[in-house]
Amino acid sequence: FFLCQRPQKAKVTEIHVRMDCNGCVQKIKRALSGIN
């Protein structure tokens, strides 16, 4: 069931990831630096 819905959501997610890429990367780096 999940795989059947995946293609459409994947395209939308891909667009959001491209738009938010820089912000997400910065958040991840901050989180990792906080752990370390």
N, CA, C and O atoms as CSV, one atom per row, in Angstrom:
chain,resi,resn,atom,element,x,y,z
A,1,PHE,N,N,0.850,-1.206,0.000
A,1,PHE,CA,C,0.000,0.000,0.000
A,1,PHE,C,C,0.882,1.252,0.000
A,1,PHE,O,O,0.643,2.194,-0.755
A,2,PHE,N,N,1.895,1.245,0.851
A,2,PHE,CA,C,2.792,2.403,0.933
A,2,PHE,C,C,3.538,2.608,-0.382
A,2,PHE,O,O,3.691,3.737,-0.848
A,3,LEU,N,N,4.001,1.508,-0.976
A,3,LEU,CA,C,4.745,1.605,-2.231
A,3,LEU,C,C,3.869,2.159,-3.342
A,3,LEU,O,O,4.361,2.859,-4.227
A,4,CYS,N,N,2.560,1.852,-3.308
A,4,CYS,CA,C,1.659,2.334,-4.358
A,4,CYS,C,C,1.544,3.859,-4.301
A,4,CYS,O,O,1.422,4.507,-5.340
A,5,GLN,N,N,1.582,4.428,-3.113
A,5,GLN,CA,C,1.431,5.879,-2.979
A,5,GLN,C,C,2.767,6.603,-3.147
A,5,GLN,O,O,2.803,7.822,-3.313
A,6,ARG,N,N,3.838,5.861,-3.103
A,6,ARG,CA,C,5.159,6.476,-3.037
A,6,ARG,C,C,5.531,7.357,-4.238
A,6,ARG,O,O,6.020,8.466,-4.026
A,7,PRO,N,N,5.324,6.918,-5.486
A,7,PRO,CA,C,5.805,7.715,-6.631
A,7,PRO,C,C,5.355,9.174,-6.611
A,7,PRO,O,O,6.181,10.068,-6.796
A,8,GLN,N,N,4.075,9.433,-6.393
A,8,GLN,CA,C,3.586,10.814,-6.382
A,8,GLN,C,C,4.204,11.594,-5.230
A,8,GLN,O,O,4.659,12.723,-5.414
A,9,LYS,N,N,4.222,10.998,-4.048
A,9,LYS,CA,C,4.776,11.693,-2.881
A,9,LYS,C,C,6.269,11.932,-3.073
A,9,LYS,O,O,6.800,12.959,-2.650
A,10,ALA,N,N,6.941,10.981,-3.710
A,10,ALA,CA,C,8.383,11.117,-3.916
A,10,ALA,C,C,8.684,12.363,-4.742
A,10,ALA,O,O,9.625,13.099,-4.447
A,11,LYS,N,N,7.876,12.597,-5.784
A,11,LYS,CA,C,8.101,13.776,-6.627
A,11,LYS,C,C,7.907,15.050,-5.815
A,11,LYS,O,O,8.719,15.971,-5.903
A,12,VAL,N,N,6.850,15.109,-5.034
A,12,VAL,CA,C,6.581,16.299,-4.214
A,12,VAL,C,C,7.699,16.492,-3.197
A,12,VAL,O,O,8.185,17.606,-3.003
A,13,THR,N,N,8.103,15.402,-2.549
A,13,THR,CA,C,9.167,15.483,-1.549
A,13,THR,C,C,10.457,15.961,-2.189
A,13,THR,O,O,11.198,16.754,-1.607
A,14,GLU,N,N,10.722,15.467,-3.403
A,14,GLU,CA,C,11.951,15.851,-4.101
A,14,GLU,C,C,11.990,17.358,-4.306
A,14,GLU,O,O,13.027,17.991,-4.110
A,15,ILE,N,N,10.848,17.935,-4.706
A,15,ILE,CA,C,10.769,19.384,-4.931
A,15,ILE,C,C,11.022,20.129,-3.621
A,15,ILE,O,O,11.778,21.100,-3.590
A,16,HIS,N,N,10.390,19.672,-2.542
A,16,HIS,CA,C,10.568,20.337,-1.246
A,16,HIS,C,C,12.014,20.220,-0.782
A,16,HIS,O,O,12.579,21.168,-0.238
A,17,VAL,N,N,12.603,19.058,-1.000
A,17,VAL,CA,C,13.995,18.854,-0.575
A,17,VAL,C,C,14.915,19.796,-1.332
A,17,VAL,O,O,15.839,20.368,-0.753
A,18,ARG,N,N,14.663,19.959,-2.624
A,18,ARG,CA,C,15.509,20.859,-3.415
A,18,ARG,C,C,15.351,22.297,-2.946
A,18,ARG,O,O,16.325,23.047,-2.898
A,19,MET,N,N,14.122,22.684,-2.599
A,19,MET,CA,C,13.869,24.056,-2.153
A,19,MET,C,C,14.484,24.314,-0.782
A,19,MET,O,O,15.034,25.386,-0.527
A,20,ASP,N,N,14.381,23.311,0.102
A,20,ASP,CA,C,14.833,23.486,1.487
A,20,ASP,C,C,16.213,22.893,1.733
A,20,ASP,O,O,16.642,22.781,2.882
A,21,CYS,N,N,16.917,22.510,0.661
A,21,CYS,CA,C,18.163,21.761,0.810
A,21,CYS,C,C,19.143,22.476,1.732
A,21,CYS,O,O,19.638,21.889,2.694
A,22,ASN,N,N,19.424,23.748,1.438
A,22,ASN,CA,C,20.425,24.478,2.214
A,22,ASN,C,C,20.024,24.576,3.682
A,22,ASN,O,O,20.848,24.349,4.568
A,23,GLY,N,N,18.770,24.911,3.941
A,23,GLY,CA,C,18.306,25.044,5.317
A,23,GLY,C,C,18.394,23.727,6.068
A,23,GLY,O,O,18.814,23.685,7.224
A,24,CYS,N,N,17.984,22.628,5.383
A,24,CYS,CA,C,18.012,21.318,6.039
A,24,CYS,C,C,19.439,20.909,6.344
A,24,CYS,O,O,19.715,20.377,7.419
A,25,VAL,N,N,20.343,21.150,5.418
A,25,VAL,CA,C,21.745,20.778,5.621
A,25,VAL,C,C,22.311,21.525,6.815
A,25,VAL,O,O,23.030,20.948,7.631
A,26,GLN,N,N,21.989,22.801,6.918
A,26,GLN,CA,C,22.489,23.594,8.042
A,26,GLN,C,C,21.939,23.059,9.358
A,26,GLN,O,O,22.665,22.968,10.348
A,27,LYS,N,N,20.633,22.700,9.369
A,27,LYS,CA,C,20.028,22.173,10.592
A,27,LYS,C,C,20.689,20.864,10.983
A,27,LYS,O,O,20.974,20.631,12.158
A,28,ILE,N,N,20.938,19.994,9.978
A,28,ILE,CA,C,21.565,18.696,10.262
A,28,ILE,C,C,22.972,18.912,10.808
A,28,ILE,O,O,23.370,18.263,11.775
A,29,LYS,N,N,23.723,19.822,10.193
A,29,LYS,CA,C,25.093,20.082,10.652
A,29,LYS,C,C,25.080,20.614,12.080
A,29,LYS,O,O,25.923,20.241,12.896
A,30,ARG,N,N,24.120,21.486,12.380
A,30,ARG,CA,C,24.029,22.027,13.742
A,30,ARG,C,C,23.718,20.914,14.730
A,30,ARG,O,O,24.289,20.857,15.820
A,31,ALA,N,N,22.793,20.016,14.333
A,31,ALA,CA,C,22.413,18.913,15.215
A,31,ALA,C,C,23.609,17.998,15.452
A,31,ALA,O,O,23.870,17.588,16.584
A,32,LEU,N,N,24.337,17.678,14.379
A,32,LEU,CA,C,25.494,16.793,14.508
A,32,LEU,C,C,26.569,17.451,15.357
A,32,LEU,O,O,27.173,16.793,16.203
A,33,SER,N,N,26.817,18.734,15.146
A,33,SER,CA,C,27.839,19.426,15.926
A,33,SER,C,C,27.409,19.494,17.386
A,33,SER,O,O,28.252,19.459,18.283
A,34,GLY,N,N,26.100,19.590,17.632
A,34,GLY,CA,C,25.597,19.613,19.002
A,34,GLY,C,C,25.827,18.283,19.694
A,34,GLY,O,O,26.149,18.242,20.881
A,35,ILE,N,N,25.660,17.181,18.943
A,35,ILE,CA,C,25.878,15.847,19.513
A,35,ILE,C,C,27.356,15.655,19.812
A,35,ILE,O,O,27.730,15.152,20.872
A,36,ASN,N,N,28.194,16.064,18.858
A,36,ASN,CA,C,29.637,15.889,19.032
A,36,ASN,C,C,30.155,16.916,20.040
A,36,ASN,O,O,31.351,16.943,20.334
